[in-house]
Amino acid sequence: MIHYFSMTGVAYPAFKVGGKIEPPYFVDRGRELAALRHDACTLAQSNVIIAPRRFGKTALLRAVEAALLSEEMLAVYIPCLGMLNPVGFHDRVIEGVLSAFSHHHGKGKMLLATWRDLLKKPILGMRDRLEEIGGSIEGVGTIRLKFRTQEVDEHGLLEAALDFPERFGVERGERVILILDEFQALAPFGDLLFPLLKEKMEGQTHVGYLFSGSSMRLLRDLFGREGVSPLYQMVGRLFLGEIAPKEVRRFYRSRLRDVHGVEITDAALARVIERVGGIPYYFQKLGVELERRIITTGREKLTPQDVEEGFTRLIEELSADFQERWETRFSDQQRAIMKELAESPKSVTEIAHSLGASPQNLSYNLSRLTEAMILTKEEKRYRITDRVFTTWLHEL
């Protein structure tokens, strides 16, 4: 018999992939969450989170956002992927601040509605509405209207966007945290944005920042090079690794028992760790596959065979995504390097020997793959960071 947690007739699964990852699905980032919450609440420092894809950056950012609701702060989550130009950045920042304010204060709904009208309604009527509101809303709204008539360039638009959270915070007595997820996506217009951002961060007293990125190059170029990086020494740095195996085991046992009354053997848990490790996206997704198996077969105990069959389905489902990345993101030499590493971790000398190349000839692509966090270097050996992608590649 299948059991679910239920509140007002709504069923809750044991595992979850995508969307906001909140308790009980948020696993073992308590120390990081506490540190980021402290820095945000006190505005002690801004931070950047660095981690590979699927390691739970967004889940941690959204957990910080949720935690700050109880601190009466405006936590503004801004996804940077798909942001094509400074106009998109400007509009997401303004709407994000006003949406967070509206969430806290009913009167903010009128301000948010006015802003949305400003982007599409006739300019003349909107000027009158902005004058009625006044303050920082009028200021940023006027700049946006001028941009619509080409009286203001992109630099002016970005400056208005970065000024707004501070001005609004001062006016309303609010502290604001801007959470910029996948910050490296803004690199195409970074020459305009990053120097301005540094200038504003140095002078703001009501605003803090939390960035995330999946590129070591982001850390180095934007935050880590003295005299070169535009945001050098402006943030603390937090690296996310895999979740500890003991926490993954604890999570699996508790979720399967609490939701389904099902046990999982020690050997099956060992196979979970072997296959997906502590990468949050993958152990949640494998959990979904196992939960389907429980529902369709009535299993009361999960074995290594169940894990293997669930993992096979996971690989099949992700194969098209892996294939697209494989064919479009990597050069011929990068693919050759990764095929070698799919067999086992190797030193640069071992890779060069296998490929019949010199170590010097491989150094550029090894560096690029490591900077992109596709590869991880440990004790002079390289390995592919994503162990599920490694399995798919090994079987290619």
BAGU-468775 format. One record per residue: x, y, z of N, C-alpha, C, O in turn; residue in three letters. Coordinates in pm, whole numbers, plus 32768, in hexadecimal, padded with zeros to 4 digits. Example, Ala and Ser with C-alpha at 12.3 -4.5 7.8 and 13.67 -1.06 7.14 Angstrom:
2
85277DC7830C84CE7E3E830C85287EB6830C85907EB4834EALA85057F1F82C485577F9682CA850A80038313853D80728324SER
***
This chain:
396
80557F8880008000800080008059807D800080B88084804EMET803B80DD7FAA808D81557F9C805981C47FF77FE181DF7FFCILE80B48203803F808F826F809B80D682F08072814A82ED8048HIS8093835F807E80CE83E2806780AE843C80DE804984288122TYR8105849E80F580DA850B814C8065854E810880638559808DPHE8004857B81537F9385BF81147F648632816C7F51862381E4SER7F5386A3812C7F1B871881717EA9874A81197EBE876A80A5MET7E32874F81517DBA877881077DAC872A80857D868761801DTHR7DCB86A9808C7DB6865580177E22865A7FAE7E14861A7F46GLY7E8E86A57FC57EFA86B07F637F65864B7F837F9386437FF5VAL7F9085FD7F1E7FF785987F32808185D57F20809686287EC8ALA80DF85AA7F76816885DA7F6F81C485647F5481BC84FE7F98TYR821D85707EEF827785027ECE82EC84FB7F2F830385557F7FPRO8336848D7F2683AC847D7F7A842284CE7F47847684F97F96ALA842884E47EC38498852C7E86846185967E2783EE858E7DFAPHE84B485F97E0A848686667DB584F686977D5D856886A87D8ALYS84D686AE7CDD853586E57C7D84F987647C41848887637C12VAL854587D27C448516884F7C0A84BD889E7C698491886C7CD0GLY84A4891B7C42845689747C9784A3899C7D13851C89867D1CGLY845E89D77D72849D89FD7DF084B689807E43845A89347E61LYS8533896B7E69855788F77EBB855989257F4D85BB895F7F7BILE84EE89097F9384DD8932801E84D988B7807784C988488044GLU84E788C780FC84D68855815684508810813A83EB88548127PRO844D878B813884B8872E81628517870480F3856486A68106PRO8512874680808565871D800E85EF8760800E864987357FC6TYR85FF87C8805C867E8811806286DC87C480BF86BD87AF8135PHE8750879A808A87A5873B80D1882C877880F5887687A5809DVAL884D8779817688D4878C81A8892088038170899587F5814CASP88E388768169892E88F1814E8919895281C2891C89CC81B0ARG8902891A823988E0896D82AC894C89D182D1892F8A4482EFGLY89C989A582CE8A3689FF82F28A428A71828E8A528AE582B4ARG8A3B8A50820E8A448AB781A789CE8B1881AF89DE8B9181A2GLU89578ADF81C588E08B3381CF88EA8B94824488C88C098238LEU891A8B6282B789278BB8832C898A8C2A831389718C9C833AALA89FA8C0B82D38A5F8C7182B88A2B8CDA82578A3E8D52826DALA89E88CAE81ED89B48D0E818A89438D6181C689378DD881A8LEU88F28D24821888858D6E825988BD8DD982B6888C8E4A82B9ARG89258DB5830289628E17835C89998E8E830E897F8F018330HIS89E48E7182A38A218EDD825689B78F36821689C78FB0820EASP89498EF881E988DE8F4581AB88948F9B8212887A901181FAALA88738F60828488278FA982EB887490208321883A9089833CCYS88F6900F83308948907A836A898590D4830089C0913B8320THR897590AC828089BA90F182128A5090F6822B8A9491558205LEU8A84908C826F8B12908782908B68907D82148BCF90BF8209ALA8B3E902981B58B86901F81378B2C8FDE80D08ACF8F9580F2GLN8B498FFA80528B088FB37FE58B568F327FCC8BC88F247FFASER8B198ED47F848B588E527F6D8B418E217EE08AE18E487E9DASN8B9B8DC97EB38B888D817E368B918CEB7E538BEE8CBE7E96VAL8B308CA07E1E8B2F8C0E7E2A8B5F8BD47DA78B298BF37D3CILE8BC58B807DAE8BFD8B407D378BE68AA97D418C0B8A6B7DA4ILE8BAB8A6F7CDA8B9689DE7CD88B7689B37C4A8B448A037BFBALA8B9289347C298B6D89027BA48AD588FC7B948A8B890B7BF5PRO8AAA88E57B198A1C88D17AFD89E6885D7B4F8A2A87F77B60ARG896D886C7B80892288027BC4895487E37C518930877D7C8BARG89A7883C7C8989D888287D11898488727D7989A788717DEFPHE891888B17D5188BB88EB7DB188CF897E7DCF88A689AE7E39GLY890E89CA7D73891F8A5A7D8B88988AA07D9788808AEB7DF6LYS88428A867D3787C18ACC7D37876E8AA77DB2872D8AFC7DECTHR87718A277DD9872789FE7E5187588A497ECB87088A727F1FALA87DC8A5B7ED788128AA57F4987EB8B387F4387C98B737FA9LEU87F08B737ECD87C88BFF7EBE87358C127EE487128C727F2ALEU86DF8BB77EB786518BC47ED886398BAB7F6C85DB8BE37FA6ARG868C8B587FAB86818B43803C86A78BC2808786688BE580EBALA870F8C08805687338C89809286C08CEB8082869B8D3180E0VAL86878CF0800B86158D487FF185A38D2E8052856B8D8B808BGLU85818CAF806585138C8C80BF85358CAF814F84DF8CE08199ALA85B38C98817785DB8CB6820185D28D4B821E85B38D72828FALA85EE8D9D81BB85EE8E2D81D185628E6781DD85528ED8820BLEU84FD8E1B81B484748E4B81C484558E638258840E8EC1827BLEU848A8E0A82AE84708E19833D84C28E8A837B84A88EB183EDSER85238EBD833185768F2B836385438FB2833485829019834CGLU84CF8FB182F18496902D82BE84F690788262850690F1826BGLU8536902C820A858C906681A4854D904E811B84FD8FF28109MET857390A180BC8548908C803385B090367FED861990687FC5LEU85948FB67FDD85EE8F597F9985BE8F4D7F0985508F1D7EEFALA86128F797EAC85EB8F867E1F86388F1F7DCD86AE8F327DB1VAL85F68EB37DA686378E4A7D58862D8E6E7CC485C08E857C90TYR86A18E727C7F86A78E977BF286F38E2D7BA4876D8E247BB2ILE86B08DDC7B5286F78D7B7AFE87368DC27A8786F18E067A3BPRO87B88DB37A7787FF8DFC7A0D88038DB07989881B8DED7921CYS87ED8D2E798A87EA8CE4790D877A8D1878B4870B8D3178E2LEU87998D28783487358D5A77D887268DF177D786D28E26778FGLY87768E36782787738EC9782A87CC8EFB77B988468EF177C1MET878F8F30775087D78F4876D488188FD176CA88738FE37679LEU87ED9031771A882090B9770A88099109778987C390DB77E3ASN884491807793883391D3780B87A291F67829877E920C789DPRO874E91FB77C286C1921A77DA868191AD782F863591C8788CVAL86A1912F780D866C90C0785B869B90C478EB864E90A97947GLY871B90E57900875090F179888707915E79D586D991487A45PHE86FB91D2799886B7924379D9862A921D7A03860292337A75HIS85DF91E379A6855291C779C18540915B7A2B84E491637A7CASP859790F77A2B858B908D7A9085AF90C17B1B857190997B7EARG861191197B24863591507BA785C391A27BDF859C91907C53VAL858C91FB7B8F852192527BC184A692007BE7846E92117C54ILE847E91A67B8E840891557BAC842290FC7C2583C890E87C77GLU849C90C77C3084BC90717CA084B090B97D25847790837D84GLY84E691327D2E84DE91817DAA844D91A07DCB842291917E3DVAL840191CA7D67837591EF7D80832191737DA182C4917C7DF2LEU834091017D6582F790867D858311905C7E1582B690347E5DSER839190667E4083B290427ECA836C90A17F2C833A90767F94ALA836991207F0A832591837F60828F91677F65825091727FCEPHE825691457EF281C791257EEB81A790AB7F40813C90A47F7ESER820490497F4381EF8FD17F9381E78FF28027819B8FB48072HIS8235905480518238907B80DE81C890DD8102819390D98171HIS81A5913280A4814891A080C280DE91A8805580FF91B57FDFHIS806191A1807C7FF591A6801D7FF792207FC47FD492197F4EGLY802192937FFD8023930E7FAE808693087F3B807E93577EDCLYS80E492A97F438146929C7ED8810A92687E57814892767DEEGLY8093922D7E5C805691F97DE3803992677D7F804292517D06LYS801692DD7DAF7FFC934C7D55807B937A7D0F8079939A7C99MET80EA937C7D5A816A93A37D1E8194933F7CB281C493667C48LEU818192BE7CCE81A592577C6E814E92627BF0818192557B81LEU80CD92797C03807492877B90809A93007B3B809692F97AC0ALA80C0936D7B7C80E993E47B32816693C97ADF816F93F37A6CTHR81C593827B1A824093627AD28222930C7A568259932579EBTRP81CC92A97A6581AC925379F3816492A17985817A9288790FARG810E92FE79AD80CB93527949812F93AA7900812093C37888ASP819493D7794781F79432790E823E93F578978268943D783CLEU824D937178948297933078298248932277A882819304773FLEU81C5933877AF8174931D7738810E9389771580DD938C76A4LYS80EC93E2777380839445775880BE94C77722813794DC772BLYS8069952076EA809B959D76AF80EF95EE771280CF95F67789PRO8158962A76E081B896707735817A96E7777C819596FD77F3ILE81289734773880F397AF777480A3979377F280B997D37859LEU8048973377ED7FF897137862804B96DD78D4802C96F47949GLY80B5969478B28109965B791B815B96C67962817896B879D9MET8180972F791C81C9979C795F817597D979CF81A897F97A3BARG80F497E879B5809C98207A1C809197C37A94809297F07B06ASP808697407A7B807A96E17AEA80FB96DE7B3D80F596D27BB7ARG816D96E77AFB81EC96E77B4381FA97637B9B822E975B7C0ALEU81CC97D57B6A81D3984F7BBA817E98437C3881A298797CA1GLU810F97FD7C2E80B997E97CA3810097947D0D80F097AC7D85GLU814C97317CE1819296D87D3F820E971B7D78822497177DF1ILE825D97597D2382D597A07D4F834497427D7D833D96C97D6AGLY83AB977C7DB9841997307DF5846796DD7D92847397007D1DGLY849C966D7DC384F296197D7284A795D87CFE84E295BE7C95SER842595BE7D1183D695837CA583CC95E57C3183DC95C07BBDILE83B396627C5183AC96C67BE7843396D27BA1843996DC7B26GLU849F96CF7BF0852496DE7BB48544966F7B53856B96897AE1GLY853695F27B7F855A95837B2884F595747AB6851A954E7A47VAL847895927AD18412958A7A68842995F179FB841695D57985GLY845296687A22846F96D179C084E396A9796684DF96C078EDTHR854B966F79A185BC96407951858F95D578EE85B995D6787AILE85399579791C850A950E78C384B89547785184C2951777E0ARG846795AB786D841A95EB78028476963277A0845E962E7727LEU84DD967277D2853D96B4777985849650772185A3966D76ADLYS859F95DA775785DE9573770685829548769585AF952B7626PHE8500954576B084A19522764884A2958775D6848395637564ARG84C5960375F284CA966A758B855A9688755F857396E97519THR85B99631758A8646963A7566868A96B9759A86EB96E8755FGLN865896EF76078699976276478703973676AC8752978976DAGLU870696B776CF87679681772E87A5960476F0875F95B476B2VAL882A95F37700886C957E76C9886D950C772E88399519779DASP88AA949B770988AB9426775F88F9943D77E088D694067848GLU8963948E77D989B094AC7852895794F278B9895994CF792FHIS89099553788B88AF959A78E68844953F791E881A954D7991GLY881794E178CD87B0948378FA87E89426796687A5940E79CALEU886293F2795288A0939C79B688BB93E87A3888A693B27AA4LEU88E894637A2D890394B27AA5888294C87AF4888294C27B6FGLU881694E37AAE879594F47AF2876B94747B38873894797BA8ALA878094017AF8875B93817B3587A993677BB4877193387C17ALA882C93857BB28880936B7C27886A93D27C96888193B47D0BLEU883F94487C72882094AD7CD7879C94917D1E878C94B17D94ASP873F94557CD686B6944A7D0986AA93FE7D8D866994317DE8PHE86E693877D9D86D2933F7E1D86FE93907E9686BC938C7EFEPRO876C93DA7E8A879A942C7EFA873B949F7F15871494B67F87GLU871594E77EAF86B995587EC18634952A7EFA85FD95697F54ARG860194BB7EC5858294877EF5858F94587F85853694717FD7PHE85FE94167FA5861393E7802D86199459809185E0945080FEGLY865E94C4806E8667953980C685DE957780DA85B79596814BVAL85949588806E850F95C6807684AF957680CD846395AE811CGLU84B294F280BE844E949C80FE847F945E81808435941481C1ARG84FA947B81A58531943F821E854493A98211852C93608270GLY856E937B819B857F92ED817F861292CD8163865C931F812FGLU86399252818986B9921B815C869D91BC80E9863B917180EBARG86F291C1808386D9917880078750911D7FE987C491477FF2VAL8733909F7FC5879990437F968778901E7F05870D8FE87EE9ILE87D3903D7EAB87C490157E20880A8F8E7E0C88838F847E20LEU87BF8F297DE587F48EA17DD187FC8E8A7D3A87958E797CF8ILE88758E887D05888B8E7E7C7488C08DF37C5389368DD67C65LEU88668D9E7C2288868D127C0788C28D037B7C88918D3E7B1CASP892E8CB37B7189798C9E7AF489A98D247ABD898C8D4A7A4BGLU89F38D6A7B118A1F8DF17AF58A778DF97A798A7C8E627A38PHE8ABD8D8C7A578B158D8F79E38AC98DA679608B058DCB78FCGLN8A458D91796189F58DA778E989F28E3A78C189CF8E5B7850ALA8A188E94791D8A198F2378FF8A9B8F5278C08AAA8FC878A2LEU8AF88EF678AB8B7A8F1B78748B728F6577EE8BC58FBE77D8ALA8B148F4677938B118F8D77138B019024771F8B31906D76C8PRO8AC0905577878ABA90E777988AFD9112781B8ADB91787856PHE8B5E90BF78458BA390DA78C28BFA915578C28C0D9194792AGLY8C30917B784D8C8491F378498C36926F78728C6E92CE78A9ASP8BB5926E78568B5F92DB78858B3792C879178B3693277965LEU8B16924B793B8AD9923079BC8B3B92297A308B2492687A97LEU8BA891DD7A218BFB91BB7A948C4092347AD58C41923E7B4FPHE8C7B928F7A888CB493067ACA8C4C93597B148C66938E7B80PRO8BD593657AD88B6893AD7B1C8B4093677B9D8B2893A87C03LEU8B3A92E27B978B1292967C0D8B7592AA7C7F8B4B92BB7CF1LEU8BF492A97C618C5992C17CC88C45934A7D088C4893587D83LYS8C3093AE7CB58C1D94377CE88BA5943C7D468BAC94797DB1GLU8B3793FF7D1F8ABE94047D728AD093B37DF38AA793E07E5ELYS8B0C933C7DE98B1F92E97E5F8B7293317EC98B5993227F41MET8BD3937E7E9E8C2B93C47EFD8BE094317F4B8C0A94567FB9GLU8B7394637F138B3094D27F558AA994B17F928A6E95057FD6GLY8A7694387F7C89F094167FAB89F193E7803B8A4B939E8066GLN898C94108086898193ED811489069399813388FC936081A0THR88AA938F80D5882E934580EB882492CA809187BE92858092HIS888A92AD8044888492447FE088FC91E57FED896E92127FFCVAL88E091637FE8894990FD7FE0893190A77F6588C690AB7F29GLY899690587F41898F90097EC789B68F777EE48A0C8F5B7F37TYR89738F1D7E9E89968E917EA289988E5F7E1289318E5B7DCFLEU8A0E8E3B7DE28A208E0D7D598A338D757D588A5A8D397DBCPHE8A168D387CE58A3F8CAD7CD18A758C9D7C458A558CEA7BEBSER8AC88C367C338AFF8C1A7BB08B338B8D7BA78B558B507C0CGLY8B398B597B2D8B6B8AD27B178BE98AD67AC28BFC8A837A69SER8C3F8B387ADF8CBB8B477A928D298B7B7AEC8D1B8BE57B29SER8D978B317AF48E0B8B627B3D8E438BE07AFC8E7E8C357B3DMET8E2F8BE87A7A8E5E8C607A338E148CDC7A648E4F8D487A6EARG8D938CCC7A838D478D3A7ABE8D8A8D6B7B3D8DA08DE37B4FLEU8DAA8D0D7B958DEA8D317C138E6D8D7B7BFA8E878DE27C37LEU8EBE8D447BA28F408D807B898F368E097B468F748E697B73ARG8EE78E117ADB8EE58E8C7A8C8E978EFC7ACF8EBD8F717AC3ASP8E2B8EDD7B148DD78F457B4F8DFB8F657BDF8DEE8FD87C0ALEU8E288F007C2A8E398F147CB98EC78EFD7CED8EE68F277D5DPHE8F1E8EBB7CA08F978E867CDD901C8EBE7CB290838E917CE4GLY90218F1E7C5790A28F4C7C2290BB8FDD7C4A907A90397C18ARG91198FF07CA1913990777CD2916490D17C5F91B990AC7C0EGLU912791477C5B914A91A87BF4910991907B6F911591E37B15GLY90C3911F7B60908490FC7AE08FEE90E47AF18F9D91197AA4VAL8FCA90947B548F3E90707B678EEC90E87B968F12912A7BF7SER8E7B91057B538E2C917A7B7A8DEF916F7C068DD291D67C44PRO8DDC90F47C398D9E90E37CBD8DFE90A47D218DD5905C7D7BLEU8E7F90C07D0F8EE690867D658ECF90AF7DF78EBE91257E15TYR8ECE904C7E518EBC905C7EE18E35909A7F078E2790D37F74GLN8DD4908F7EAE8D5090C57ECD8CF3905B7F098C88907D7F3BMET8D1A8FDB7F058CC08F707F328D0D8F047F7C8D868EF47F69VAL8CC58EBA7FD18CF88E3E80068CDF8DCE7FA28C878DDB7F4DGLY8D2A8D637FAC8D208CF67F498CF98C757F8F8D328C4F7FF5ARG8C978C327F558C668BB47F8D8C618B4C7F1F8C1B8B5D7EBBLEU8CAC8ADF7F308CAF8A727ECF8C558A017F018C5F89D67F74PHE8BFD89D27EA98BA689627ECC8BDC88E27E8F8BF488DB7E16LEU8BF0887D7EE28C1387F97EB18B9B879D7EB68B2A87CA7EC7GLY8BB5871C7EA88B4886BA7EB38B1A86AF7F458B6786C87FA1GLU8A9E868A7F578A69866D7FDC8AB185F180128ACC85937FC8ILE8ACE85F180958B14858080D38AC1850080C58A47850380D4ALA8B03848E80A88ABA840F80968A5E83ED810C89F083BB80F7PRO8A8B840781878A3683E481FA89B4843281F8894C84008224LYS89B884AF81C5893E84FF81BF88E184CE8150886784D2815FGLU891A84A080E188C784668077888383E880AA880C83D38091VAL88CE839380F18892831981288822833B818A87B683008184ARG883C839A81E487D783C18245875A83F581FF86EA83D38225ARG876D8448819886FE8482814F86AA8414810D863084148118PHE86EB83B780C986A3834B8086865482F780EA85DF82D980D4TYR869582D28157864F827D81BA85D382C581F28567828B81F8ARG85E583428219857783898259850483A381F784908395821CSER852483CA817C84B983E7811D846B836980F983F0836B80F2ARG84B182FB80E1846D828080BB841A8248812D83AC82148117LEU844D825281A884018222821C8389827C82368319824C8248ARG83A082FE82398336835A826282C4836181FD8250836D8224ASP82E4835A817D827D836A8117823F82E580EF81C682DD80DAVAL8291827D80E5825F81FD80B08269818981118234811D80F4HIS82AD819B818382C1812B81DD831880BF81A0830A804981C1GLY837380E7814783C9808980FE84578094813184868102814FVAL849D8023813B8529802181628583801880E785577FE9807DGLU85FD804480F486618035808B86DC7FF580CB870A80238133ILE87107F8D808E877E7F4380CA88007F9380C6880F7FF18077THR885E7F6D811E88E17FAF811F89267FA1809789667FFF8067ASP891A7F2D805B89597F167FD9891B7F6F7F6D89607FA07F14ALA88977F827F7688557FD97F158881806A7F28889680B27EC6ALA888E80957FA588BF811D7FBE894E812F7F8C897181987F57LEU899F80C97F9D8A2880CF7F698A2680E07ED28A7A81287E9BALA89C980A07E9089BD80AB7DFE898D81377DD789B8816D7D71ARG893481727E26890A81FC7E0D8983825A7E10899482AB7DB5VAL89D6824D7E778A4C82A27E838AAC828A7E0F8AE582E97DD9ILE8ABD820D7DEA8B1781ED7D7A8AE7822C7CF98B37825F7CABGLU8A6582297CE28A2F82577C618A1E82EE7C588A43832A7BF3ARG89E8832D7CBF89CA83BD7CB58A1284117D1E8A10848C7D16VAL8A5083D07D818A9B841A7DE58A43847D7E3089CE84637E4BGLY8A7F84F07E508A3885567E9C8A1185CE7E488A0A863E7E7BGLY89F785B77DC789CB86247D6E893386307D7B88EB85D57D51ILE8901869D7DB4887386A57DD9881186867D6887B2863B7D7CPRO882886BF7CF387C986A67C8687BD86117C69874F85DE7C54TYR882E85CD7C67882C85407C4087F584E67CAE87AA84897C90TYR881884FF7D2C87E084A37D90874B84BB7DA6870384607DCDPHE871D85367D8D868C854A7D8F864985047D1A85E084C57D29GLN8686850E7CA4864984D37C2D864B843B7C3385EA83FA7C0ALYS86B784007C6686B983707C79864F83487CE0860F82DF7CD2LEU863D839A7D4685D483807DA8854A837E7D6A84F7832A7D8EGLY853083D97D0B84B083D97CC5849C83567C7A842F831D7C7AVAL850783267C3984FE82A77BF184DF82347C51848E81DD7C31GLU851F82327CC5850681C87D27847981D27D5F8438816C7D78LEU8449824C7D7183C1825C7DA3835B82277D3F82F781EA7D66GLU8374823F7CBF831B82057C59831A816D7C6282B2812D7C52ARG838F81347C7D839980A37C868347806F7CFD830480087CF3ARG834E80B67D6B82FF808F7DE0826A808F7DBE822180327DE0ILE823F80F97D7981B181087D5A8181809D7CF9811380677D08ILE81D3807F7C9481A780217C2B81B67F8E7C5181737F387C18THR820F7F717CB082287EE47CD381FF7EC07D6081FA7E4A7D83THR81E07F257DB381BC7F087E3D82317EDC7E92821E7E997EF7GLY82AB7F027E6C83227EDC7EB7831A7F0B7F4882EA7F787F64ARG83487EB77FA383537EDD803083E57EF0805B84017F2280C7GLU84417EC6800384D07ED7801E85177EEA7F9984FE7EA07F3ALYS85717F4D7F9285BB7F697F1886457F287F1F86897F2F7F85LEU866D7EEA7EB186EA7EA07EA987467EE17E41871D7F3B7DF8THR87C57EB37E3B881F7EE87DD387E77ED97D4687FF7F307CF1PRO879E7E6E7D2B87647E5D7CA687007ECC7C8886FC7EFE7C17GLN86B17EF37CEB86547F617CD7869E7FE27CB58675802E7C5DASP870C7FFA7CFC875C80737CE2879580707C55879280D57C0FVAL87C87FFD7C2B88037FF17BA5879A80087B3987B4804C7AD6GLU87247FD27B4B86BC7FE57AE8868C80767AE6866E80AD7A7BGLU868480B47B5B865F81427B6086C981997B1F86A981F97AD9GLY874881777B3787B581C57AFC87B781B77A6487D382177A1DPHE879A81417A328792812D79A1872881867963873F81C278FATHR86B5819079A3864B81E979718675827B7977865582C9791EARG86BD829F79E286EF832879EF874C834B797B873E83B5793FLEU87AA82F2795C8807830778ED87BB8314786987DA836B7818ILE875A82BF7855870A82C577D986C3834B77CC86BC8384775FGLU868E837C783B864483FA783686A08470781A867984CE77D4GLU871A846D784F877684DD783F87CC84D277C28817852F77A4LEU87C28465777A881D844C770B881784B976A0887F84E2766DSER87A084E8767F8795854F761687DA85D07641881B861275EFALA87CC85F576C0880E866C76F488A5865C76F088ED86B676C5ASP88D585E8771C896585CE7719899A85D0768A8A058607766FPHE894F8595762D897B858E75A28986861B756789E6863A7520GLN8924866F7585892886F8755189A18744758689E4878A753AGLU89BD873876068A32877976408AB2874476018B0D879075DFARG8AB886C175F18B2F868075BB8B4E86B1752E8BC286C9750CTRP8AE686C274DD8AF986E574518B10877A743B8B4E87A273D8GLU8ADE87CE74968AE1885F747B8B4088AF74D48B67891D74AETHR8B65887B75478BB088CE75A78C4788B575A68C91890675DDARG8C758849756A8D01882375788D46881674F18D0A87EE748EPHE8DC7883974F18E19882874798E408796746A8E28874474C3SER8E7C877673F88EA786EB73E18F0B86BE744C8F0086507481ASP8F6D8714746C8FD086ED74D08F9186E0755A8FB5868675A6GLN8F35873A757B8EF1873075FD8EA486AD76078EA3866D7670GLN8E618685759A8E188606759C8E78859075AE8E5A853175F6ARG8EEC8597756C8F4E852B75798F81852176098F9184B4763EALA8F9B859476478FC7859576D28F5E8558772D8F7D85077784ILE8EE0857F77188E76854F776F8E5A84BA775C8E36847577BBMET8E6A848A76E38E5A83F976CD8EC283AB771C8EA583417752LYS8F3C83E077228FA483A077728F8083A178068F90833C784BGLU8F4F841278368F30841F78C48EB183D378EA8E9C83B67960LEU8E5E83B378898DE8836278A78E1182D478D08DC7828F7915ALA8E8782AA78A48EBA822678CB8EEB8226795B8ED081CA79A8GLU8F378291797E8F6D829D7A068FB183247A138FD9835E79AESER8FC083597A8E900D83D47AA1909C83C17A7090D583547A80PRO90D784297A37915E841F7A0191A884A37A14916C850E7A1ELYS922C84997A189281850F7A19928D8544798A926A84FE792BSER92BF85BE797C92D085F678F6933285A378A593218594782CVAL9398856C78E593F88518789E93B68499786B93D2846E77FBTHR9360845D78BC931A83E3789292B98400782092AD83B077C2GLU9273847078279217849577BB926584AB773A923F847A76D0ILE92D484F577459325851276CF935A8492768F935B84847615ALA9387843476E293BA83B576AE934D836976629366833475F6HIS92D58365769B9267831D765B923E835C75D7921883157579SER924783E175CF921B84287556928C843F74F3927684727485LEU9307841975189378842F74BF939684C274AC93BC84EC743EGLY938585107516939D85A0750F93FD85C8757D941B857875D6ALA942D864375789484867675E2942E86B3764F93C286E67631SER945986B076CE940E86F1773993F48785771D938987B9773EPRO945587C876E09445885676C293D1886C7660938988D07669GLN93C1880E76039357881A75A092CC880D75DE926A883E75A7ASN92C587CA7652924387B576949223881E76FC91B088277729LEU9285886D7724927588C3779A92048928778A91BB894277EASER91F589617713918C89C776FF9102898B771790B289C37763TYR90E5891976D6905F88DF76E3904788A5776D8FD688A8779EASN90AD887177AD909D88447838907988B97892902488AD78EALEU90BB892B787B909D89A278CC900F89D278B38FC789F47911SER8FE789D678348F5F8A0578168EF589AA78528E9189DA7887ARG8F09892878498EA788CB78808EA388D279198E3988C07956LEU8F1588EC79578F1988F979E98ED8897B7A148E8E897D7A77THR8EF289E879CC8EB48A6879EC8E1D8A6079E28DD68A9E7A32GLU8DEB8A1479818D5A8A0379708D20899D79D18CA8898279CEALA8D7689647A278D4F89017A8A8D1A88807A4B8CD488337A8DMET8D3C886A79CD8D2087EA798C8D7F878079C48D58870D79DAILE8DFC87A979DB8E6087527A188E8387847AA38E7887FB7AC0LEU8EAD87287AF88EE187477B7D8F6D870E7B878F85869C7B5FTHR8FCA875D7BBD9054872F7BCD906E87137C60905C876A7CB5LYS909886987C7D90B6866E7D06913986217D07914685BB7CC3GLU919A86517D54921B860D7D61925885ED7CD89282857C7CBEGLU925C86537C82929C864C7BFE925285F37B9A928485DB7B2DLYS91DC85C37BBF918B85747B63910985BD7B4490CF86007B9AARG90DC85AF7AC9905F85EA7A9E8FF285807A9C900B850C7A7DTYR8F7885AA7ABC8F0385547AAD8E8F85A97A7D8E8F86237A8EARG8E2C856A7A418DB385B27A188D5F85CC7A958D4385707AE2ILE8D3786477AA98CF1866E7B248C6986297B328C4585FD7B9ETHR8C2086217AC58B9885E87AC58BA285507AB28BBC85217A44ASP8B8C85067B1D8BA084757B178B35842F7AC38B4F83C47A8CARG8ABE84687AB98A57842A7A658A79843E79D28A6983E37980VAL8AA684B579AF8AD584CF79278B4B847379078B5784447896PHE8BA1845A79688C1283FE79558BE18373792F8C17833678D3THR8B7C834279758B4582BE79558B0D82BB78C88B26825E787CTHR8AC0832278A68A878329781D8AF7832A77B68AEF82E47750TRP8B5F837877CE8BCD838377708C1982FF77638C4482D976F6LEU8C2982BC77D38C70823B77D28C2581D5777C8C62817D773EHIS8BA281E377788B528183772C8B3881B0769D8AFA81677650GLU8B67822876798B4E826075F48B96820F75888B8C82307512LEU
***
